[in-house]
Amino acid sequence: MADEEGGRMTDEPLALAAALEKIDAYAHRRMLPGATEATAHMCIISPFAGVSGGLANLFSTHPSTADRIARLEKLDRELHPYRRSSSRP
């Protein structure tokens, strides 16, 4: 919901998708210091993205980044139906 509203507000959902990819890549290399299940909902990407399996995935507060990006790409097609390609900035 927040991704969609941000995409509509900026009129550039693909820019948000690109930012999500960058943040997700970082999150898979490092865990946010001090992150807990109680604070995870305040992060843009799950702070446990780099932790494989276990309780980190069980308590995930975020949809997968791939799903979020797919929704932003769909929104871009809706907002800009005559755009030639969906290449991100």
Secondary structure, DSSP 4 states (H G I P E B T S, - for coil): -HHHHHHHHHS-HHHHHHHHHHHHHHHHH-PPTT--TTTGGGSSS-TTTTS-SHHHHHT--S--HHHHHHHHHHHHHHH-TT-S-----
